[in-house]
Amino acid sequence: MSKQFSDVAGQDARFGFGANWARFLALVDDERIALAEQSLRDMLERENLNGLRHLDVGSGSGLFSLAARNLGAVVHSFDYDPQSVGCTQALRERYRPGDENWIIERGDALDEDYLAGLGTFDVVYSWGVLHHTGDMWSALENMTPLVNRRGQLFLALYNDQGGGSKRWKTIKRLYVNGSIIRKWSLVSLVGTLFELRRFVISMIRLQNPFKDMFSSSGNRGMSKLYDLVDWVGGHPFEVAKPEEVFEFFHERGFHMQRLKTCGGGHGCNEYVFRKHFSEG
């Protein structure tokens, strides 16, 4: 019997991922789209995705579905959150109206019956999503049959910090079960602490501490503010050590192509696996 997010998330409220993405959409422009496209090229080690079937599991804002489509892929996007589905649809209407090679729908990474009807893909992409399902390892298991022989699986999962991760989970529970005042107080407090740390590190390294204060988040075209809200409030919340993820997929017929860690910090580790040719 298939599981669904609502069955495994526990008694705590869920973070409003779709509402956060809806606010982010106003920031999407050609520069952010180009950064998203380049991040796919870099991690997948491909100049383009021409003719490849690309599955975006948890499409969120739709930015990376759009990037994959722009690179030539035939894209299938799904998300559990109806507002996220709406965001992805809105982005398609803005940039690729009437595109028949980009399917968008509501779906669940824990619903085995739904996933079984999708077929297989050359690229299965899920960045920062499966650790929010409430049953991360089942969701990861569900990804394996979706990848074609010699296909690629591109994942980003929260790094396991041990006791630090347990404290972050407490903060996230406080956020999702709190009032609007508590929520924005937590975001403001965590954001201030993050910026103070970044400021001090920049000063120690003799770098300009104001250089990246208002820039996009990293090299993926995202937003520091909305990434911060997602980080503070993102619940359900699970974590994994890189070696655990490596062993998990190695045992299921995948080998690792790329690994980009967050240096032991509180962010996501990025993985690109390729399915062995001998696997079905």
Secondary structure, 3 states (H helix, E strand, C coil): CCCCHHHHCCCCCCCCHHHHHHHHHHHCCHHHHHHHHHHHHHHHCCCCCCCCEEEEECCCCCHHHHHHHHCCCEEEEEECCHHHHHHHHHHHHHHCCCCCCEEEEECCCCCHHHHHCCCCEEEEEEECCHHHCCCHHHHHHHHHHHEEEEEEEEEEEEECCCHHHHHHHHHHHHHHCCCHHHHHHHHHHHHHHHHHHHHHHHHHCCCCCCCCCCCEECCCCEEHHHHHHHHHHCCCCCCECHHHHHHHHHCCCEEEEEEECCCCCCCEEEEEEEECCCCC
